[in-house]
Amino acid sequence: MSMINPLGMRGRDAHLAREAKRYEHPLPSREFILQVLEEQGRPVGFDELCRLLEIRPDECEPFQRRLGAMEREAQLLRNRKAAYILPERASLIAGRVEGHPDGYGFLVPDDGSEDLSLEARQMAKVLHRDRALVRVVGVDRRGRREGVIVEVLERANSKVVGRVLVEHGITLVVPENRRINQDILVAPDDGVAAKPGQVVVVEIIEQPDRHAKPIGRIVEVLGGYADPGMEIEIALRKHELPFVFSPGALAETAALPDQVSLNESGGRVDLRDLPLLTIDGDTAKDFDDAVFAERRADGWRLIVAIADVSHYVQPGSALDRAAAERGNSVYFPRRVIPMLPEKLSNGLCSLNPDVDRLVVACDMEIGERGEIGHYRFYPAVFRSHARLTYDQVWIWLSTAGQPAEAGLAALLPHLRALYDLFHVLQCAREQRGAIDFETIETLMLFNDQGKIERIVPAYRNDAHRLIEECMLAANVCASDFLQVNRQACLYRVHQGPTAEKLVALRSFLAEFGLALGGGDTPTARDYALLLEQVRDRPDALLLQTVMLRSLRQALYSPDNVGHFGLAYEHYTHFTSPIRRYPDLLVHRSIKAVLAGQHYSPGSWQEVGVHCSQTERRADEATRDVLNWLKCYYMRDRIGEVFAGSIAAVVPFGVFVALDEIHVEGLIHVSELGEDYFQYDSVKHQMLGQRTGRRYRLADRLRVRLVRADLESGRIDFVPADA
């Protein structure tokens, strides 16, 4: 920075100090480069831009790299004379392409403005998730901006999973991802041999353009479509989920000890004599959290001990890079893709019983009304006194039953103390006005061949809720601790409804003579009061579903805007560092504060966006697998009649959720009856123009299964009386 003349052109850079902190030899900031181009008001060549920005000869190469990065992110564009221009000056919009299974697509602009529609001819140049520059050329028949692709900025698909199809001697790969609507031509006599119908991974060697389909080379044959576990293999590759750890990450894992050593536990609070215990599901193997509660004269003491993953996974290590890339563990039926290698996730970091483990403890004092008073965080060593399951604990708490084992029976008073505290925390939750939507989760039971034998409801009991309340308390303390100490972190944020969704919700509720309080800014309490008001109505499921869909998705962000659903002013994730990367970052932040330091993983904003995306990626992948398994399960039941209710109304029909087997399928609009049906998004219904027949969200009906297609993943019904 000392070589930069503060009175020269670069001295005007408002972000000069920031760049000097990041780089030993700072370049002009991106913002300043854009500012100078804007001031010039014309295309500027590289040499002239170097002169304007006082770039020294030794800076030319890194400066060119910075300009290249800005080009890739569409902050800059070069014209045919290789001069730099601002895309907005050329009326070009940068964004990511979203394909549609029917052949058309959209450009989702980087600036957050309204999507542009791309007709099928434009989509022939790109694949789903490519980045492109688009020029607006008009308006489509639905009133949306329509664009043409001027330039492809970035290709997102290097490998694609799909099925082999041979037509007239030509081998094609049909992508599993329906948003990639172009078949990939397989180069003749190139790559791995595969049979028609097999599932393969194809590497794209020529991307599509206006005149030619993409061309690829088969690099991996996964097997037959109905092979056991194939649905997971497809989902891993379709959603680009990392599932193989790097050699570096495995080497670092192998170098770790098998057990906690004496020197590791030194300097930590010793909690080994306290009867902390874990309560998890029957099949869980990665135990993040252990709990302990005791009654005191003025309230309660609650300790939540969380695995100290940050002790083993150091910033910048190969293990850290692997965990960051994955973002979270992914839980498929009968298979887990862990965020960390099993030696850590199921071993050294898992709070298994009767072995020493390193933890970060949140030690809280809770008042008679559930208010959290003093709390503190500290590194500790502890030993879990029992590995218990939710069902096991609930049987003991809800009946007069006693554990058969003497060691477990001795823990029963501590469980009852936890249960008493749970009731206090639950009352505080209700007073706070947190929203409590009732949803039905399902559990798949498999046969020896790995296919679904039955689908049954999975009911939550108070043992689940007990642990949930303890985790909520610890998470709130973590966010408060970091906020008070001015340490940046990733908050778990959840915003209320948008103005548009709020108007639609109020219009819908008005038809039922109901109103949501709170005016233009309703709170979680307003939602909770309305939920309580409608809980015993026969249409309660309908009303709850519409209310839930009016809310936005929770995500990770360094900007604390609170958690609407939980009615918290600040909230973060602290309790699952084995399976969520944001929790690991929160642990590092807490330990940095305890050490009198500050921690940063780089750009908190970028890390938050990435972790939110990996969470959605995991959700989409697991949903794909569940849908495939359900489709496989239903294909032997064609012609059967089932009872169910409408779970969603969409422009092309209604989705029906079956009562007993918890499977959803579509009744296409053409099968609803001999009428023209009009879709109403506000009223969540399909209305027959001639007959007045109405299909509305949560309506009951009987349906006949007519199709369960594995290749498309579609389950189709028709009304049983059709």
LINSUL-V787428 format. One record per residue. N is the residue number from 1. RES is the residue in three letters. SS is DSSP state (alpha for helix, beta for strand, coil for the rest). PSI is psi in whole degrees, -180 to 180 (NA if undefined). D_FIRST is the distance of its C-alpha to the first C-alpha in Angstrom with 1 decimal. Layout:
BEGIN
{{N RES SS PSI D_FIRST} {N RES SS PSI D_FIRST}}
END
This chain:
BEGIN
{{1 MET coil -28 0.0} {2 SER coil -22 3.8} {3 MET coil -7 5.4} {4 ILE coil 128 5.5} {5 ASN coil 113 8.7} {6 PRO coil -18 9.3} {7 LEU coil -6 12.8} {8 GLY coil -171 12.7} {9 MET alpha -45 13.6} {10 ARG alpha -18 10.3} {11 GLY alpha -16 10.0} {12 ARG alpha -12 13.2} {13 ASP coil 114 12.0} {14 ALA coil -17 13.6} {15 HIS coil 20 12.1} {16 LEU alpha -42 8.4} {17 ALA alpha -40 8.5} {18 ARG alpha -45 10.8} {19 GLU alpha -35 9.0} {20 ALA alpha -31 6.2} {21 LYS alpha -34 9.5} {22 ARG alpha -36 11.1} {23 TYR coil 143 9.2} {24 GLU coil -38 7.6} {25 HIS coil 88 6.4} {26 PRO coil 141 6.4} {27 LEU coil 168 9.1} {28 PRO coil 140 10.8} {29 SER coil 159 12.8} {30 ARG alpha -42 16.5} {31 GLU alpha -40 17.6} {32 PHE alpha -36 15.8} {33 ILE alpha -45 17.2} {34 LEU alpha -38 20.6} {35 GLN alpha -44 20.2} {36 VAL alpha -42 19.8} {37 LEU alpha -39 22.7} {38 GLU alpha -42 24.7} {39 GLU alpha -35 24.2} {40 GLN alpha -35 25.4} {41 GLY coil 21 28.5} {42 ARG coil 164 29.4} {43 PRO coil 141 28.6} {44 VAL beta 127 25.6} {45 GLY coil 168 25.4} {46 PHE alpha -47 22.6} {47 ASP alpha -42 22.2} {48 GLU alpha -38 22.3} {49 LEU alpha -39 19.8} {50 CYS alpha -41 17.3} {51 ARG alpha -43 18.2} {52 LEU alpha -37 17.9} {53 LEU coil 10 14.4} {54 GLU coil 44 13.2} {55 ILE coil 124 12.9} {56 ARG coil 159 13.0} {57 PRO alpha -39 16.0} {58 ASP alpha -10 14.4} {59 GLU alpha -7 12.8} {60 CYS alpha -44 16.3} {61 GLU alpha -51 17.8} {62 PRO alpha -31 15.5} {63 PHE alpha -39 15.3} {64 GLN alpha -36 19.1} {65 ARG alpha -39 19.3} {66 ARG alpha -43 17.5} {67 LEU alpha -38 20.0} {68 GLY alpha -41 22.8} {69 ALA alpha -39 22.1} {70 MET alpha -33 22.3} {71 GLU alpha -46 25.5} {72 ARG alpha -31 27.0} {73 GLU coil 12 26.5} {74 ALA coil 22 27.9} {75 GLN coil -25 25.0} {76 LEU coil 160 25.4} {77 LEU beta 142 28.4} {78 ARG beta 135 29.1} {79 ASN coil -173 32.3} {80 ARG coil -19 34.9} {81 LYS coil 11 33.0} {82 ALA coil 20 29.9} {83 ALA coil 148 28.1} {84 TYR beta 136 26.0} {85 ILE beta 162 27.7} {86 LEU coil 128 27.6} {87 PRO alpha -39 30.4} {88 GLU alpha -27 31.7} {89 ARG alpha -27 32.1} {90 ALA alpha 10 34.4} {91 SER coil 37 36.2} {92 LEU beta 145 35.3} {93 ILE beta 127 34.9} {94 ALA beta 146 33.1} {95 GLY beta -175 34.6} {96 ARG beta 138 36.5} {97 VAL beta 131 40.1} {98 GLU beta 114 42.8} {99 GLY beta 157 46.0} {100 HIS coil 142 49.5} {101 PRO coil -23 52.5} {102 ASP coil 4 54.5} {103 GLY coil -27 52.3} {104 TYR coil -174 50.3} {105 GLY beta -170 46.8} {106 PHE beta 156 44.0} {107 LEU beta 123 40.4} {108 VAL beta 105 38.5} {109 PRO beta 147 35.7} {110 ASP coil -29 32.1} {111 ASP coil 4 32.1} {112 GLY coil 4 35.0} {113 SER coil 179 37.5} {114 GLU coil 142 41.1} {115 ASP coil 151 41.9} {116 LEU beta 140 43.1} {117 SER beta 143 46.3} {118 LEU beta 120 46.4} {119 GLU coil 170 49.9} {120 ALA alpha -37 51.2} {121 ARG alpha -34 50.6} {122 GLN alpha -38 46.9} {123 MET alpha -16 46.7} {124 ALA coil -19 48.2} {125 LYS coil -15 44.8} {126 VAL coil 171 42.9} {127 LEU coil 161 43.5} {128 HIS coil 132 42.9} {129 ARG coil 0 39.3} {130 ASP coil 155 37.9} {131 ARG beta 141 35.1} {132 ALA beta 160 35.9} {133 LEU beta 132 35.4} {134 VAL beta 143 38.5} {135 ARG beta 135 40.0} {136 VAL beta 129 42.5} {137 VAL beta -5 45.9} {138 GLY beta -156 48.2} {139 VAL beta 136 49.7} {140 ASP coil -179 51.8} {141 ARG coil -14 55.2} {142 ARG coil 6 53.8} {143 GLY coil 9 51.6} {144 ARG coil 151 48.3} {145 ARG beta 137 45.7} {146 GLU beta 140 46.4} {147 GLY beta 162 43.9} {148 VAL beta 145 43.8} {149 ILE beta 122 41.2} {150 VAL beta -40 39.2} {151 GLU beta 140 36.9} {152 VAL beta 120 36.6} {153 LEU beta -36 32.9} {154 GLU beta 134 33.4} {155 ARG coil 126 36.6} {156 ALA coil -17 37.1} {157 ASN coil 110 40.3} {158 SER coil -32 40.4} {159 LYS beta 144 43.4} {160 VAL beta 140 46.2} {161 VAL beta 139 49.2} {162 GLY beta -178 52.5} {163 ARG beta 144 56.2} {164 VAL beta 133 57.8} {165 LEU beta 132 60.1} {166 VAL beta 120 62.2} {167 GLU beta 120 63.6} {168 HIS coil 40 65.8} {169 GLY coil -1 64.4} {170 ILE beta 129 60.8} {171 THR beta 128 58.6} {172 LEU beta 157 56.3} {173 VAL beta 122 54.1} {174 VAL beta 113 54.4} {175 PRO beta 141 51.3} {176 GLU coil -34 51.9} {177 ASN coil 109 49.3} {178 ARG coil -17 51.4} {179 ARG coil -18 48.3} {180 ILE coil 98 47.9} {181 ASN coil 14 51.0} {182 GLN coil 129 51.0} {183 ASP coil 149 52.9} {184 ILE beta 122 51.2} {185 LEU beta 135 53.2} {186 VAL beta 125 53.5} {187 ALA beta 132 53.2} {188 PRO beta 141 56.6} {189 ASP beta 39 57.1} {190 ASP beta 124 53.5} {191 GLY beta -163 52.3} {192 VAL coil 138 54.4} {193 ALA coil 140 58.0} {194 ALA coil 151 58.7} {195 LYS coil 153 61.9} {196 PRO coil 136 62.3} {197 GLY coil -17 61.5} {198 GLN coil 155 59.2} {199 VAL beta 129 55.8} {200 VAL beta 166 53.1} {201 VAL beta 126 49.3} {202 VAL beta 133 48.5} {203 GLU beta 125 45.3} {204 ILE beta 122 44.6} {205 ILE beta -18 44.2} {206 GLU beta 120 44.5} {207 GLN coil 159 43.2} {208 PRO coil 156 45.6} {209 ASP beta -173 45.6} {210 ARG coil -26 48.0} {211 HIS coil -10 50.5} {212 ALA beta 146 50.4} {213 LYS coil 163 50.3} {214 PRO coil 148 47.8} {215 ILE beta 139 48.9} {216 GLY beta 175 48.5} {217 ARG beta 127 49.5} {218 ILE beta 123 51.2} {219 VAL beta -13 49.3} {220 GLU beta 133 51.0} {221 VAL beta 118 54.4} {222 LEU beta -30 54.5} {223 GLY beta -164 58.3} {224 GLY coil 154 60.9} {225 TYR coil -34 60.0} {226 ALA coil 12 62.2} {227 ASP coil 147 61.3} {228 PRO coil 132 60.6} {229 GLY coil -1 57.0} {230 MET alpha -34 56.2} {231 GLU alpha -34 55.0} {232 ILE alpha -41 52.2} {233 GLU alpha -39 51.2} {234 ILE alpha -47 51.0} {235 ALA alpha -39 49.0} {236 LEU alpha -42 46.4} {237 ARG alpha -37 45.8} {238 LYS alpha -41 46.3} {239 HIS coil 8 43.7} {240 GLU coil 48 41.4} {241 LEU coil 123 41.6} {242 PRO coil 127 40.2} {243 PHE coil 3 43.2} {244 VAL coil 126 42.6} {245 PHE coil 146 40.1} {246 SER coil 156 37.9} {247 PRO alpha -37 38.9} {248 GLY alpha -43 35.9} {249 ALA alpha -39 36.8} {250 LEU alpha -37 40.4} {251 ALA alpha -42 39.5} {252 GLU alpha -37 37.6} {253 THR alpha -44 40.5} {254 ALA alpha -30 43.0} {255 ALA coil -12 41.2} {256 LEU coil 151 41.7} {257 PRO coil 163 44.8} {258 ASP coil -24 47.8} {259 GLN coil 162 48.3} {260 VAL coil 129 46.4} {261 SER coil 165 46.4} {262 LEU alpha -40 47.1} {263 ASN alpha -26 43.7} {264 GLU alpha -35 42.0} {265 SER alpha -9 44.2} {266 GLY coil 143 43.5} {267 GLY coil 3 41.8} {268 ARG coil 154 42.8} {269 VAL beta 134 45.4} {270 ASP beta 111 48.7} {271 LEU coil 17 50.4} {272 ARG coil -24 52.8} {273 ASP coil -15 55.9} {274 LEU coil 138 55.2} {275 PRO coil 60 57.0} {276 LEU coil 146 54.0} {277 LEU beta 161 55.0} {278 THR beta 145 53.7} {279 ILE beta 116 55.4} {280 ASP beta -178 54.6} {281 GLY coil 165 56.4} {282 ASP coil -38 59.1} {283 THR coil 2 57.0} {284 ALA coil 143 53.6} {285 LYS coil -19 52.1} {286 ASP coil 104 48.6} {287 PHE coil 107 49.1} {288 ASP coil -36 45.9} {289 ASP beta 146 47.5} {290 ALA beta 151 50.2} {291 VAL beta 155 51.7} {292 PHE beta 138 53.8} {293 ALA beta 147 55.4} {294 GLU beta 146 57.7} {295 ARG beta 140 59.6} {296 ARG beta 169 58.9} {297 ALA coil -38 60.8} {298 ASP coil 19 58.3} {299 GLY beta -126 57.1} {300 TRP beta 156 55.5} {301 ARG beta 129 53.0} {302 LEU beta 127 51.3} {303 ILE beta 126 49.1} {304 VAL beta 113 47.3} {305 ALA beta 124 46.0} {306 ILE beta 137 43.6} {307 ALA beta 132 42.9} {308 ASP coil 71 39.7} {309 VAL alpha -33 38.3} {310 SER alpha -19 34.8} {311 HIS alpha -33 36.1} {312 TYR coil -30 36.8} {313 VAL coil 100 34.3} {314 GLN coil 146 30.8} {315 PRO coil 135 27.6} {316 GLY coil -7 26.5} {317 SER coil 167 29.8} {318 ALA alpha -36 32.1} {319 LEU alpha -40 34.4} {320 ASP alpha -43 31.7} {321 ARG alpha -39 30.8} {322 ALA alpha -44 34.5} {323 ALA alpha -41 35.1} {324 ALA alpha -41 32.2} {325 GLU alpha -43 33.6} {326 ARG alpha -40 37.1} {327 GLY coil -32 36.1} {328 ASN beta 162 39.6} {329 SER coil 153 42.9} {330 VAL beta 126 45.4} {331 TYR beta 102 49.1} {332 PHE beta 162 51.6} {333 PRO coil 120 55.4} {334 ARG coil 7 56.1} {335 ARG beta 137 52.6} {336 VAL beta 135 49.2} {337 ILE beta 99 45.9} {338 PRO coil 154 44.0} {339 MET coil -29 40.3} {340 LEU coil 152 40.5} {341 PRO coil 153 42.8} {342 GLU alpha -29 46.3} {343 LYS alpha -32 46.0} {344 LEU alpha -53 43.5} {345 SER alpha -38 44.8} {346 ASN alpha -7 48.5} {347 GLY alpha -95 48.2} {348 LEU alpha -34 45.7} {349 CYS coil -19 44.1} {350 SER coil 133 47.4} {351 LEU coil 65 49.2} {352 ASN coil 153 52.5} {353 PRO beta 150 55.4} {354 ASP coil 23 56.3} {355 VAL coil 149 53.1} {356 ASP beta 139 50.2} {357 ARG beta 148 47.1} {358 LEU beta 135 43.6} {359 VAL beta 163 42.9} {360 VAL beta 122 40.8} {361 ALA beta 140 43.4} {362 CYS beta 111 43.5} {363 ASP beta 112 46.2} {364 MET beta 147 47.5} {365 GLU beta 125 50.1} {366 ILE beta 131 51.8} {367 GLY coil 176 54.3} {368 GLU coil -27 57.8} {369 ARG coil 13 56.6} {370 GLY coil 7 53.9} {371 GLU coil 136 51.0} {372 ILE beta 124 48.2} {373 GLY beta -119 47.8} {374 HIS beta 143 45.9} {375 TYR beta 161 44.1} {376 ARG beta 152 41.9} {377 PHE beta 143 40.0} {378 TYR beta 148 40.2} {379 PRO beta 141 40.2} {380 ALA beta 166 43.8} {381 VAL beta 138 46.3} {382 PHE beta 174 49.4} {383 ARG beta 115 52.4} {384 SER beta 130 53.7} {385 HIS coil -12 57.4} {386 ALA coil 147 58.4} {387 ARG beta 105 57.3} {388 LEU beta 159 59.1} {389 THR beta 159 59.4} {390 TYR alpha -47 59.6} {391 ASP alpha -41 63.2} {392 GLN alpha -50 64.3} {393 VAL alpha -40 62.8} {394 TRP alpha -37 64.2} {395 ILE alpha -43 67.7} {396 TRP alpha -37 67.6} {397 LEU alpha -32 66.3} {398 SER alpha -10 68.5} {399 THR coil -179 71.7} {400 ALA coil 13 73.4} {401 GLY coil 152 72.6} {402 GLN coil 142 71.4} {403 PRO coil 143 69.4} {404 ALA coil -36 71.8} {405 GLU coil 138 69.6} {406 ALA alpha -38 69.8} {407 GLY alpha -40 66.1} {408 LEU alpha -36 65.2} {409 ALA alpha -33 67.9} {410 ALA coil -20 66.3} {411 LEU coil -12 63.1} {412 LEU alpha -42 65.1} {413 PRO alpha -35 64.8} {414 HIS alpha -36 61.0} {415 LEU alpha -40 61.1} {416 ARG alpha -34 63.3} {417 ALA alpha -42 60.8} {418 LEU alpha -40 58.1} {419 TYR alpha -40 60.4} {420 ASP alpha -42 61.3} {421 LEU alpha -38 57.6} {422 PHE alpha -45 57.1} {423 HIS alpha -38 59.7} {424 VAL alpha -45 57.9} {425 LEU alpha -36 54.5} {426 GLN alpha -40 56.2} {427 CYS alpha -40 57.8} {428 ALA alpha -37 54.4} {429 ARG alpha -44 53.1} {430 GLU alpha -41 56.0} {431 GLN alpha -35 55.4} {432 ARG alpha -26 51.8} {433 GLY coil 23 52.9} {434 ALA coil 148 51.2} {435 ILE coil 135 52.6} {436 ASP coil 87 54.8} {437 PHE coil 136 55.6} {438 GLU coil 117 58.4} {439 THR coil 153 57.8} {440 ILE coil 118 59.9} {441 GLU beta 155 58.1} {442 THR beta 157 60.0} {443 LEU beta 131 60.5} {444 MET beta 129 61.5} {445 LEU beta 128 64.1} {446 PHE beta 154 64.3} {447 ASN coil -176 67.1} {448 ASP coil -21 67.1} {449 GLN coil 1 66.0} {450 GLY coil 15 62.8} {451 LYS coil 161 63.9} {452 ILE beta 130 64.5} {453 GLU beta -41 67.8} {454 ARG beta 155 67.4} {455 ILE beta 121 64.8} {456 VAL beta 154 65.3} {457 PRO beta 143 63.7} {458 ALA beta 108 61.4} {459 TYR coil 138 62.1} {460 ARG coil 135 59.7} {461 ASN coil -176 61.4} {462 ASP alpha -18 60.4} {463 ALA alpha -40 59.1} {464 HIS alpha -47 56.3} {465 ARG alpha -33 55.8} {466 LEU alpha -51 55.8} {467 ILE alpha -40 52.8} {468 GLU alpha -45 51.0} {469 GLU alpha -38 51.3} {470 CYS alpha -41 50.0} {471 MET alpha -40 47.0} {472 LEU alpha -44 46.3} {473 ALA alpha -44 46.5} {474 ALA alpha -39 43.9} {475 ASN alpha -40 41.6} {476 VAL alpha -42 41.7} {477 CYS alpha -40 41.0} {478 ALA alpha -45 38.0} {479 SER alpha -38 36.5} {480 ASP alpha -44 37.4} {481 PHE alpha -45 35.9} {482 LEU alpha -37 32.5} {483 GLN alpha -45 32.6} {484 VAL alpha -37 33.6} {485 ASN coil 11 30.9} {486 ARG coil 36 28.1} {487 GLN coil 121 27.4} {488 ALA coil 152 26.7} {489 CYS coil 179 29.3} {490 LEU coil 115 31.4} {491 TYR beta 152 34.3} {492 ARG beta 106 37.5} {493 VAL beta 147 38.0} {494 HIS beta 115 41.1} {495 GLN coil 157 41.6} {496 GLY coil -171 44.9} {497 PRO coil 149 46.6} {498 THR coil 162 45.2} {499 ALA alpha -39 47.1} {500 GLU alpha -46 48.8} {501 LYS alpha -31 49.9} {502 LEU alpha -42 51.1} {503 VAL alpha -44 53.3} {504 ALA alpha -41 54.8} {505 LEU alpha -45 55.5} {506 ARG alpha -38 57.2} {507 SER alpha -42 59.3} {508 PHE alpha -47 60.3} {509 LEU alpha -33 61.2} {510 ALA alpha -31 63.2} {511 GLU coil -21 65.7} {512 PHE coil 8 66.6} {513 GLY coil 25 66.9} {514 LEU coil 157 63.7} {515 ALA coil 142 60.7} {516 LEU coil 127 57.3} {517 GLY coil 177 56.4} {518 GLY coil -2 53.1} {519 GLY coil -134 53.1} {520 ASP coil -13 49.9} {521 THR coil 69 47.9} {522 PRO coil 152 50.3} {523 THR coil 173 49.3} {524 ALA alpha -36 50.1} {525 ARG alpha -38 53.1} {526 ASP alpha -42 54.5} {527 TYR alpha -46 54.4} {528 ALA alpha -41 55.9} {529 LEU alpha -41 58.8} {530 LEU alpha -39 59.6} {531 LEU alpha -42 59.6} {532 GLU alpha -36 62.0} {533 GLN alpha -35 64.2} {534 VAL alpha 1 64.7} {535 ARG coil -35 64.7} {536 ASP coil 5 68.5} {537 ARG coil 151 69.0} {538 PRO coil -25 70.1} {539 ASP coil 23 67.2} {540 ALA alpha -39 64.6} {541 LEU alpha -43 62.9} {542 LEU alpha -51 62.5} {543 LEU alpha -42 61.0} {544 GLN alpha -42 58.7} {545 THR alpha -45 57.4} {546 VAL alpha -39 56.6} {547 MET alpha -43 54.9} {548 LEU alpha -40 52.7} {549 ARG alpha -11 51.7} {550 SER coil -14 50.6} {551 LEU coil 157 47.7} {552 ARG coil 167 44.3} {553 GLN coil 140 43.0} {554 ALA coil 149 41.2} {555 LEU beta 178 37.7} {556 TYR beta 133 34.5} {557 SER beta 147 31.7} {558 PRO coil -11 29.1} {559 ASP coil 113 30.5} {560 ASN coil 107 33.6} {561 VAL coil 11 36.4} {562 GLY coil 173 39.2} {563 HIS beta 106 41.9} {564 PHE coil -51 44.7} {565 GLY coil -39 47.3} {566 LEU coil -6 47.1} {567 ALA coil 45 46.7} {568 TYR beta 141 43.7} {569 GLU coil -27 41.0} {570 HIS coil 144 38.6} {571 TYR coil 140 39.3} {572 THR beta 172 37.6} {573 HIS coil 117 38.8} {574 PHE coil -20 39.0} {575 THR coil 0 42.4} {576 SER coil 58 42.1} {577 PRO coil -15 39.2} {578 ILE coil -33 41.4} {579 ARG coil 0 41.7} {580 ARG beta 123 38.9} {581 TYR alpha -39 35.2} {582 PRO alpha -36 34.2} {583 ASP alpha -39 36.4} {584 LEU alpha -40 34.7} {585 LEU alpha -37 31.3} {586 VAL alpha -41 33.1} {587 HIS alpha -44 34.4} {588 ARG alpha -39 30.9} {589 SER alpha -44 29.8} {590 ILE alpha -45 32.9} {591 LYS alpha -31 32.5} {592 ALA alpha -43 28.9} {593 VAL alpha -45 30.2} {594 LEU alpha -29 33.0} {595 ALA coil 5 30.7} {596 GLY coil 27 28.6} {597 GLN coil -179 25.6} {598 HIS coil 150 24.1} {599 TYR coil 141 24.4} {600 SER coil 133 22.8} {601 PRO coil 7 23.9} {602 GLY coil -131 21.0} {603 SER coil 111 22.0} {604 TRP alpha -37 25.1} {605 GLN alpha -47 26.2} {606 GLU alpha -40 26.2} {607 VAL alpha -39 28.0} {608 GLY alpha -44 30.5} {609 VAL alpha -44 31.3} {610 HIS alpha -46 31.8} {611 CYS alpha -35 34.1} {612 SER alpha -38 36.1} {613 GLN alpha -42 36.6} {614 THR alpha -32 37.7} {615 GLU alpha -46 40.1} {616 ARG alpha -38 41.6} {617 ARG alpha -44 41.7} {618 ALA alpha -43 43.8} {619 ASP alpha -44 46.1} {620 GLU alpha -40 46.7} {621 ALA alpha -45 47.5} {622 THR alpha -36 49.9} {623 ARG alpha -41 51.5} {624 ASP alpha -46 52.1} {625 VAL alpha -45 53.7} {626 LEU alpha -42 55.9} {627 ASN alpha -40 57.1} {628 TRP alpha -45 58.0} {629 LEU alpha -40 59.9} {630 LYS alpha -38 61.7} {631 CYS alpha -43 62.6} {632 TYR alpha -41 64.0} {633 TYR alpha -36 66.0} {634 MET alpha -16 67.5} {635 ARG alpha -16 68.5} {636 ASP alpha 6 71.8} {637 ARG alpha 23 72.7} {638 ILE coil 134 73.0} {639 GLY coil -16 75.8} {640 GLU coil 154 75.6} {641 VAL beta 137 75.5} {642 PHE beta 155 73.0} {643 ALA beta 145 72.4} {644 GLY beta -171 69.0} {645 SER beta 155 67.0} {646 ILE beta 121 64.5} {647 ALA beta -22 61.0} {648 ALA beta 145 59.2} {649 VAL beta 125 60.2} {650 VAL beta 165 58.3} {651 PRO coil -26 59.2} {652 PHE coil 10 60.9} {653 GLY beta -160 63.0} {654 VAL beta 140 63.1} {655 PHE beta 133 61.9} {656 VAL beta 128 64.5} {657 ALA beta 124 63.9} {658 LEU beta 146 67.0} {659 ASP coil -54 68.4} {660 GLU coil -28 69.5} {661 ILE coil 2 67.2} {662 HIS coil 48 63.9} {663 VAL coil 144 63.2} {664 GLU beta 145 62.0} {665 GLY beta 170 63.2} {666 LEU beta 136 63.4} {667 ILE beta 111 66.3} {668 HIS beta 150 65.4} {669 VAL alpha -30 66.2} {670 SER alpha -15 68.9} {671 GLU alpha 0 70.7} {672 LEU coil -22 70.9} {673 GLY coil 172 74.1} {674 GLU coil 77 75.9} {675 ASP coil 166 73.9} {676 TYR coil 119 70.7} {677 PHE beta 134 68.2} {678 GLN beta 129 65.4} {679 TYR beta 132 62.2} {680 ASP beta 106 61.1} {681 SER coil -29 57.7} {682 VAL coil -44 58.1} {683 LYS coil -2 61.5} {684 HIS coil 56 60.5} {685 GLN beta 162 63.7} {686 MET beta 129 65.6} {687 LEU beta 125 68.5} {688 GLY beta 125 71.4} {689 GLN coil -34 72.2} {690 ARG coil -46 75.9} {691 THR coil -19 76.8} {692 GLY coil 8 74.3} {693 ARG coil 133 73.6} {694 ARG beta 133 70.4} {695 TYR beta 113 68.1} {696 ARG beta 153 65.7} {697 LEU coil 132 63.1} {698 ALA coil -1 64.9} {699 ASP coil 147 68.3} {700 ARG beta 143 70.7} {701 LEU beta 164 72.2} {702 ARG beta 137 73.8} {703 VAL beta 156 72.4} {704 ARG beta 134 73.5} {705 LEU beta 125 71.1} {706 VAL beta -15 71.4} {707 ARG beta 137 68.3} {708 ALA beta 93 65.9} {709 ASP beta 115 63.9} {710 LEU coil -37 61.6} {711 GLU coil -40 59.8} {712 SER coil -15 58.7} {713 GLY coil 17 58.7} {714 ARG beta 137 60.9} {715 ILE beta 121 63.7} {716 ASP beta 136 66.1} {717 PHE beta 163 68.8} {718 VAL beta 155 71.5} {719 PRO beta 139 73.4} {720 ALA coil -26 76.3} {721 ASP coil 5 78.9} {722 ALA coil NA 77.7}}
END
